[in-house]
């Protein structure tokens, strides 16, 4: 198994996916990729393996219910990044289109049903990009990852390990279970001056005729 950070990003993306039968069957390979990773320290690798073990050892319905309770009920722990920044505001649509175009300009067309700002999908994209883009992108969303991770810590969820590992990959400040977390209704106001993503660099390889409107 490769020790490339790309494999770790794919493993982190998988751990954040809905824990259905397909994910559970892939857990041994995911754990192997985590154990081989050298981009995060030993403690983080152990925490990530503990999350995978928790998913594997849980009753399927229990694991799925825990996932839905954490990530699908409320903005505070949503895995859709722009929901933290724009909520249901009008700016969210253009931001989605811009991010999708970023994928397309890299020659990657999402095939999943998830929205472009879904964190597991973004991690799949980053697993195919260079280290500089990975670091820069994590830096751009670090404020979201940190609040999300701190909230998961306060809920005693092992999923916090994924946010901690991502922050480490980006060279960013880590999690703090004692840090105050803004109420869900205050998230937009708290981050309104912090863009989730910088504008993508123009791609000289893509002509106007090739661009997707």
N, C-alpha and C positions, 0 to 999 in steps of 0.2 A: 504494500500500500504506500502511495506517495505521501511524503511529508510536506507537500506544498500547502500554503494557506488556502489555496483554492478548494482543496478537499475539506478543510475545516469549515469554510463558508458554506459548502454544500451540506455538510453535516448539521450546521446550525440552522440552515434553511429547513432541512428535514425535521429537526426537532420542534420547530415552530409550526409544523403542518398539523392538520387535524389527525389525531391518533387512530386512524382506521386500520383495517387488517393489513393493508399494503405497507403502511408505515411500520407497524409492529413486526412484520416479516423482515423489514430492512434494518431493524435495530442492531443486529450483530455487526453488520458492515458499517453502520454509523458509529458504533462504539469503537471499532477498529480505527476508523479515520480520526476520531478524537484522541485516542491513545497515541497515535503516530504523530499528532500535531506538535510542533515546537514553537508556534507563534504565540501561544499562551502558556502560562506557568502550570506547574503540577497541580496546584490547588484548584485552578480553574478546570483543568482536564478532569479531575476527580469529581467536581461538582456537576459537570456536564454528563459524565458517565452515570452519576447518581440519578440525574433526571431521566436518562434513557432506561435505567434499571427500574425506576418508579413506573414509567409507562409500561414496560414489559411485564412487571409483576402485578400490575393492577388488573382488576376485572375490566374487560373491554368497555362496558357501559359506564363504569366508574371513571375510567380515563377520559372517555369522550365527554361525559357530563362535566368533569372538572375543567376540561378545555373550553367548553362552551361558556361555563360560568365565568371563566377568567377573561376570555378574549372577545366574546360575542355579545356581552351584556354591559354596555356602558363605554363611554369614550376613554375613560382614564387608562384602560388597559387594551384598547383597540390596537390591532396590528396594522391597521390602515393609517399610514403616517400622516397624511394630509387631514385626516379627521381631527388630529390633535391641533393642527395649525389653523385650518380653515373651517372646521366643523361642517355644517351644511351650507356654508356661504357660497356665493357665486364664484369666488376665486378658486374653489376646489376643482371645478371642471377644467379651466385652462391649465392649472397645475398638472392635472392628470394627463392631458394631451401632451404637454411638454415632456413629462417623464416617459410617456409611451414613445414619443419621437426619439428620445434619447436611446431607448432600447433599439428602435428601428435603425437609427443611424449607426449603431454598432453591429448591424446585421442580425439582430435577434428579435424575432416576433413572438411575443408571449402567446402561449397556447392554452394556458390555464384559464379558468373561469374567474380568477381573482382580479381585482382592480390593480392598475399599475403601481399604486403606492402600497400594496400589500407587502409587508416586510419580508416574508419568505421569498417572494418573487424578486424583490430587489437584491436579496442575497444571492440568488441564483445568477442574476446578471453580474454582480460584482465578482463572483467566482470565476468569471471569464475575462476579467479586466486586469490591468496591471496594478502593482502594489500602490503606486501613487494615487490612482483613482479610487482604490479601495479606501485608503487612508483619508483622502479629501472628502469622500462622500460620507464616511462615518463621522468625520468632523462636522459636516453640515447638519447631520441629524442627531448629534450627540445629546443635545438638550432633550430631545424626545426619548431617546434610549435610556437616559439617566433617570428621568421621572418615571418612565414605564418600569424600569428595573427596580427603582426604589419602592414603587407601589407593590410590585410582586414580592419584594423582600418583606414588606410590612404585612403581606398576606401569607407569609411563610410558604411561598411557592418556589419550587425548584426551577421553574422557568426563568427566574431571575438570573440564573447562571448564564443563559444565552446572552442577555444584555451586558453582563459583566465581561464576557469574552469579546463581544463586539467592540465595546469601549476600549478594551486592551489592544485589540487589533488596530484601532485608530489612534493609539497613543493618547487617549483621552482620560480624564479623571474618572475614577471608578464609582461604584455605588456606595451609598450610605443609608443604612436602614433607619437612621435617626433623622435624616433630612426631611424637612417639611414638604409635603406634596400638595400642590394647589388643588382645591376642589375642582371636580370635573368641569363645572360651569365657568371656572376662571382660567382654564387652560389657554383659550384663544387670546385673552387679554394679556396673559403672562408672556406669550411668545409672539405677539403680533408683529414685533420688530425683527424677528429672527426667521429668515427664509429657510424652508426645509431643504431646498436644493438651490445651488447656484445655477445660473443659466448655462446650458450646455455649450461647450466650445463648438464653433462651426466645424463641420466635417468636410475637408476639401475633396474627399473622395465621392461625395454625394452631390450630384448636380441638381438644379431646381427641378428638372424633369423627373428625377428619381425620388424627390422628397414626397412624403405622404402628407396631404393636407391635414 
